[in-house]
Amino acid sequence: MQAKTFAILLLMLPGVRAHAQNCPDIAPYQPAREVIEDLGRIVAPTGVQESYKASIGGIEQWITVRGQDRANPVILFVHGGPASPLTPTLWQFQRPLEEYFTMVTWDQRGAGKTFVSNAPEPVADTIHIPRYVDDAIEIAEHVKKRYGKSKLILMGHSWGTVVGMHAALKRPDLFHAYVGIGQVINVRDNEALSFEHGLQQARLHDNQEALKELQSIAPYPGNQPLRRERIVLARKWAQFYGGMSAYRETSRYFFRAGRLSPEYSAADVCAIDQGNVFTLEKILPEFLQVDFKGVRKFPIPVVMFMGRHDYTTPSQPTEAWLNKVSAPNKKGVWFERSSHMIPWEEPGKMLVSLLEHVRPLASPPEG
């Protein structure tokens, strides 16, 4: 198994720190990168294709904007990790979305191109959830002004749902709707479900290695502190048995995407792991306290995309929360062939679901 398979959503195995310094050589991929770049060029006169850095939250943060028609609604997509940027993976799944939405992503503080663009020392003390939330709000205000929109659609994936939910609750006036993908509701609930899935599968497959490791941290999460080492063991086997990508033991397609990304230089690709290591231990204590179960009223329409096989951020707590919450409009959409990586696993259904359930919530196209 690849160590990086467990990196997403605050999971780093021991040894990734050393691996992060061994930057992959992307030169052999250059011919393929050129093909992807040419295919991805937006040539429509009405379109937009920009990648630039802006001063957000006191640092330089990289923003990527792509769409075939500026009149389309804007989706601000908050990436996971933390420090697991979407930018190097956009070529894998986003082009169909760009026909119906202007897609805005950014490399968060400590992530990817933003990590490269700022000295780490002054950023280190700012790695806190409220700061990420304020960054998202500032990005939304920036995008609104730059593209002449009254509101945006806010969408988060994995860790990005923590930032996104808080941003929607704090500044609902900025957004038409909120879309959660692999939504985090309560971290301790997620951990218990993830552990149980790994344990059940290990028993089913008579995996003695997995059983030994999982039993060494049982009961989990229990009353002990949720330290990194315990989380790693719990998530390791849940994800091995399809809890990140359905029916797959690994998600190499995601973690190696940067090698083929026209948006990322060799230094940017190297910074993916470096940023994750930089961010992980700083944000982990706050992340472990995340709990949205007490939110009983949501101020804007909310749509949840839930992977049936997701045991990285299990979907059951999301369904339970959605059933109880009051909102102007709410909808849950199950992705039966997906785990945690819905945009990559079922991109067609994701597009159709956005068009059916989310685009109508936005105002008529704005010129």
N, C-alpha and C positions, 0 to 999 in steps of 0.2 A: 504494500500500500504506500502511496505517496504521502509524505508528511503534510504537504500542503492541502491534501484532501480535507483535513480537519481544521484548516485555518479560518474558514468563513465563520462569521458570528462568534468572534472572540475565542476561537480555538486555535492554539498554536502548540504543536508537540515540542517537547524538549529536542533540541537539535536544529530546529528551524532557524534559530538565531545564527548558527554557523552557516547554514545553507543560504541564508539571505545575503551573505557576503559573496557568494559564488554566482555572479551575474551570468545569465545565459547569453551565449553568443547568437545574436539575431541576424548576423550577416548572411548565413546560408539561406535564410528565409526571404531575402530581399526580392527575388523575382516574384514570389507569391504575394508579398506585401504590395508590390506595384499593381498586380492584377486586382487585388481587393480594393486598393485605393482608386483605381480607374472605375471599377464597377460602382463604388460608393459615391462618386462625385455627383453632386446635385447640380444639374444643368438647367432645370426648369427656370424660366425667367421669374416666376413667382416664388421660387424657393429661397432657402437660406441655409448656408453651411458656414459656420464660424467656430473657431476654437481660439480662445483668448483668455488672458488673465485679468482679473479685476480686483480692486481692493475691497475685500469683504472681511468684516470683523477684525480689522487691523492688520491683516496679512494679505498676500497675493494668492488668490484662489483661481484655478483654471476652470473655465466654463466651456462646454461644448453644446452647440445648437445646430440641429439638423431638421429639415422639413421641406416638403415639396411645394407648400403653399403657405405663405405668411398669414393668410386669412384663417387658417385652421386654428382650433383651440390649442393652447400650449399645455403640455404635461411637464411638470417639474418632477424629475425622477430622482429620488434620494437613494443612494447606493448603500449596500450592506457592508459587512466586515466586523468591526469598523476598519477603515483604511483598506477596503477591498473595492477599488473603483470600478464603475461600469464602463468607463471610457475605452479601455483596451478590448472590451468584449462587444461593443456596439455592432461591429461588422457581423457578428454571429446571429443576431436576432432582430435588430431594430428597423431595418429598411422598410418592411411592410407598414410598420406603425407610422413612419414618416410620410406616408401618403395621406394620412387622415389627421395627424397631429404634428405640431412643431414640438420636437422632443428636446428638452433641456436637461443635461446632466452636468454635474460638477464633481471634481475631485475634492473631497472634504479635507479639512485641515488634518495633516498627518498622512495623507493618502496620495499616492501616485505623483502626478505632475505638480501638485500643490506641495507635496513633501519636498520635491526637488527644488522648488522655487523659493523656499524660506529656510533660514537658519533654524535648526531644531531647538536651540536653547530657549529663545523667546516664546516658541510655540508650546513647549513642554508643559508649562504651568496653565495653559488654556484648555487642556484636554479634559473637558467636563461636559456632561450632557447639556446643561443650559446654554453653553457657548455654541454647541452644534445647532441647537434649536434656533438661537438668534442668528446664526449664519444662514440657516435655511430661510428664515423670514427676510433677511437682508437680500439674499439671492432672489427671492420672489419679488421683492419690491424693485430690484434692479431690472429683472426680466420684464416685469409689467411696463416699466417706463421705456425700456429699450425697444420693445416690440409693440407698444401701443395697445396693451390689453387691459381690460378692466379687472379681470380675475384670471387665475390659473387653475388647472387641475393638479392636485398634489398626489404623488404616488411614491410609496416607499417599499423597499424590499429588505426583509430580514432586519439587521441592525437599523437600517434606514426607516423602518416602521416606528422605532422608538422616537427618532428625531421627528418624523412626519406627524405622528399622533400628537406630540407635544406642540408642534408648530400649528397644526390645525386648531387645537384647543386654545392656543394663545392668541392667534390672529385669524379667526375664521373669515374675516372680511376680505382676506386676500384670495380665497379659494372657492371655486365652484363646488368641488367635491374632494373627498379623500379616498384613495385606493390603497389598501394594504395587501401586500403579497408576502406570504410567509410571516404573518403578523405576530409580533411579540405582545402578549397580554400580561402574563405573569411568569417571570423567569423560573421560579421554583417549581411551579406547575409543569412548565415545559421540561425541566430537567427530570422530574419524576417520570413523565411519560416517555421521554427519550430513553432513559435507563431501562424501563420495563420492556420497551420494544427490543432493545439490544439483548436483554436477558432471555426473553422468549425465543428470539431467533437463534441465540447461541444454544439453547436447550434443544430446539427443533433440529438443528444441524449437528448436534453433539460436538460442538466446538469447545474443546476442553481449555484451550488457551484463553478464549473469550470468557468462559465461565470462571476461570481462576481470577482473571483480572477484574471482572465485574463483582464477584463475590468479595474481593479484597476491599471494596468501597461501600458494600452494602451495610445497613440500609442507606439508600441514596434517594434524595439528598439528605434525608434525616435531619438531625438537629445540629450537625457539624457545619462549620463554615464551608461555603462553596469555593474552595481553593482551586486554582487552575489545574493542579494535577488530578484532582478528583473529576473535574469537568471533562478533562481530556479523555480519561478512561471511559467515562459514561458515554460520551458522544462518539468515541472511536468506533465502537461496535454497532451502535445504532446506525451510523452513517455507512459502515461497511455493508450492512444489510439493507441498503437502499434508502436510508433515511435522509440523504441529501439529494441524490438523483435516483429516481425510481428504477429498480431492477439493476442498478449499477453498484459496483464496489468502490469505484473512484469517480471523480469529476475532473479528470485531466483536461477535458475540452475547455473548461472554464479557467483553470489555473494556468494553462499554457497559452491562452488567447492572445496575450500581449505580444508574443513573438511574431504574430502575423498582423498586428494592428498598425495601420498607417498613421495613427495618432500618436504612437508611442515610440520614442527613441530608445536606444539601448539603456541609457541612464534611467529613463522612465520605467522601463520594464523591471530593472533591478530594484527600483524604489517601491515596487508593489510589496515585496516581502519586507523591505527595510521599514516602510511606513507601518506595516502591520505590527512588527516587533516594537517599534517606537510607541505605538498607541495602546497596545494590549493591556499592559499592567497598569497603565495610568487610568484607564476607563473601566476596568473590570469591577472594582468595588461598587461603583455607581450602577453599572449595568445589572448587577446581581440584585439590586433593590427595585428594579423596574416592576411596576404593578399597576395596570390599568383597570383592574376588576372593579374598582370603586367608581369608575366613570359610567354613570347611568344615563347621561344626556349628552348627545353629541351635537354640536351646533350646525353642522353642514351635512349634506348627503354623504353616506359612507358605503363603500363597496369593498368586500373582502374576497380576494382570490385565494382559495385554500387547496393545497395539494393533498390528495387523499393519502399519500404515503409519506408525508412530511414528518420526520422525527428529528429534525434539527430545530424547527420551531413548530411543534405539533399543532395541528389545526383544530383539535377538539376544544381547547380553551377559547379560540377565536369564534367558533360556532356558538358556544355557550354565551359569550359576551354579546355577540350580535343579536341573539334571541332576546336578550334582556334590555338592550340599550334603546333609548328613544332618540330618534333622529328625523330630520325632515324627509329623508328617504334612505332606505337601507336595503342592501342586497348581499347575499352570500353566493358565490359561484364556486362549485367544486370542480377540480381538475383531476379526473379519475386516473390519468396516466402519469401524473406528476408527483414529485416529492417536494423538495424545497426550491427547486430551480425552474419554476413555472415558465418564465420568459424564454428559456432555452428548451424545455421539455415539451411544451405545447404552445408554440408561438402562434399557430393558427387560431386555436381557441382563445388565446389571450386577445388577439386582435378583434375577433368577432365579439368577445365579451365587452371589450372597451367600447366598441361601436354600438352595441345593443344597450348597455347599462350605464355607460359613463359619458359618452359624447353628448347624448341628449340633455345631460344635466348642465352642460356649459351653455352660455348664451349663444345665440346665432352667430355664425362666423363674423369676426370683426375685421374690418379693412384697415 
